[in-house]
Amino acid sequence: MCVMTKIKESSTNFANKQILANDCPEVFAANIIGGQWSLAICCYLINGSLRYNEIRKCLPNITERMLTLQLRKLEESGVVKRTVYAEVPLRVTYELTVIGYELSPIIRELGKWGEKLKGLSI
């Protein structure tokens, strides 16, 4: 299953996204962490593993469905690892994988760039 948004595979838009993602590693990477929620989830997980409800508290405006979809997408991409502990009650944590932690300097640089842009009052 493709990690990009679900677009009809027969559509021109889907084909164009596939070509761009295949030809440009930056576009491929942006498709994985693109969008406000995926990047925000990664920002919080940089500080360590979190349970679902802890992530939800960090992102109060995200719906449960969207959080679940984004966590699955990041897990399928190899950016986030989901660990289920055989305890009662069941405990599930999410954390960045080694590849996910490689996003740390990129996220920091995006933060610096965003602060610079905010200062320009765009």
C-alpha positions as CSV (number, residue, x, y, z in Angstrom):
1,M,0.0,0.0,0.0
2,C,1.3,3.4,-0.9
3,V,1.9,5.8,2.0
4,M,0.7,8.8,0.0
5,T,-2.8,10.0,0.3
6,K,-5.4,7.7,-1.0
7,I,-6.1,8.8,-4.5
8,K,-7.6,6.7,-7.2
9,E,-4.7,4.8,-8.6
10,S,-6.0,5.4,-12.1
11,S,-6.1,9.2,-11.8
12,T,-3.7,11.5,-13.4
13,N,-3.0,13.1,-10.0
14,F,-2.0,9.8,-8.6
15,A,0.3,9.1,-11.5
16,N,1.9,12.5,-11.2
17,K,2.5,12.0,-7.5
18,Q,4.1,8.6,-8.1
19,I,6.4,10.0,-10.8
20,L,7.5,12.9,-8.6
21,A,8.0,10.6,-5.6
22,N,10.0,8.1,-7.7
23,D,12.2,10.8,-9.3
24,C,12.7,13.1,-6.4
25,P,13.7,11.8,-2.9
26,E,12.7,15.1,-1.3
27,V,9.1,14.7,-2.6
28,F,9.1,11.1,-1.4
29,A,10.2,12.2,2.1
30,A,7.7,15.1,2.1
31,N,4.9,12.7,1.3
32,I,5.7,10.7,4.4
33,I,6.0,13.5,6.9
34,G,4.0,16.1,4.9
35,G,0.9,17.6,6.4
36,Q,0.6,19.2,9.8
37,W,-0.2,16.1,11.8
38,S,2.5,13.7,10.8
39,L,5.2,16.3,11.4
40,A,3.7,17.4,14.7
41,I,3.5,13.8,15.9
42,C,7.2,13.4,15.0
43,C,8.1,16.6,16.9
44,Y,6.5,15.3,20.1
45,L,8.0,11.8,19.7
46,I,11.5,13.2,19.4
47,N,11.5,13.6,23.2
48,G,10.7,9.9,23.7
49,S,7.9,7.4,23.5
50,L,4.4,8.4,24.2
51,R,1.1,6.6,24.6
52,Y,-1.8,7.3,22.3
53,N,-3.6,9.5,24.8
54,E,-0.4,11.4,25.6
55,I,-0.1,12.2,21.9
56,R,-3.7,13.2,21.8
57,K,-3.2,15.7,24.7
58,C,-0.3,17.2,22.8
59,L,-2.6,17.7,19.7
60,P,-6.0,18.6,21.2
61,N,-7.5,19.5,17.8
62,I,-6.7,16.2,16.1
63,T,-9.6,13.8,15.8
64,E,-9.1,10.2,17.1
65,R,-9.6,8.9,13.5
66,M,-6.9,11.3,12.1
67,L,-4.4,10.4,14.8
68,T,-4.9,6.7,14.2
69,L,-4.5,7.2,10.5
70,Q,-1.4,9.3,10.9
71,L,0.2,6.9,13.3
72,R,-0.5,4.0,11.0
73,K,1.0,5.9,8.0
74,L,4.1,6.7,10.0
75,E,4.4,3.1,11.2
76,E,4.0,1.7,7.7
77,S,6.7,4.2,6.5
78,G,9.1,2.9,9.2
79,V,9.3,6.3,10.9
80,V,7.3,5.3,14.1
81,K,7.4,2.0,16.0
82,R,4.3,0.8,17.9
83,T,4.9,-1.4,20.9
84,V,2.1,-3.4,22.6
85,Y,2.9,-4.6,26.1
86,A,1.1,-7.7,27.3
87,E,-0.2,-6.1,30.5
88,V,-3.6,-5.5,32.1
89,P,-4.7,-3.0,31.1
90,L,-3.1,-3.2,27.7
91,R,-0.4,-0.6,27.2
92,V,0.7,0.6,23.7
93,T,3.5,3.1,23.1
94,Y,4.7,4.9,20.0
95,E,8.3,6.0,19.4
96,L,10.4,7.1,16.6
97,T,12.5,4.4,14.9
98,V,16.2,5.0,14.1
99,I,15.1,6.4,10.8
100,G,12.6,8.5,12.6
101,Y,15.2,10.0,14.9
102,E,17.2,11.0,11.8
103,L,14.5,13.6,11.3
104,S,15.6,15.5,14.5
105,P,18.1,17.9,12.8
106,I,15.6,18.4,9.9
107,I,12.8,19.2,12.2
108,R,15.0,21.6,14.2
109,E,16.0,23.4,11.0
110,L,12.4,23.6,9.9
111,G,11.6,25.2,13.3
112,K,14.3,27.8,12.8
113,W,13.1,28.5,9.3
114,G,9.5,28.8,10.5
115,E,10.5,31.2,13.3
116,K,12.4,33.3,10.7
117,L,9.3,33.4,8.4
118,K,7.0,34.3,11.3
119,G,9.3,37.2,12.1
120,L,8.7,38.5,8.5
121,S,5.0,38.6,9.2
122,I,4.1,36.7,6.0
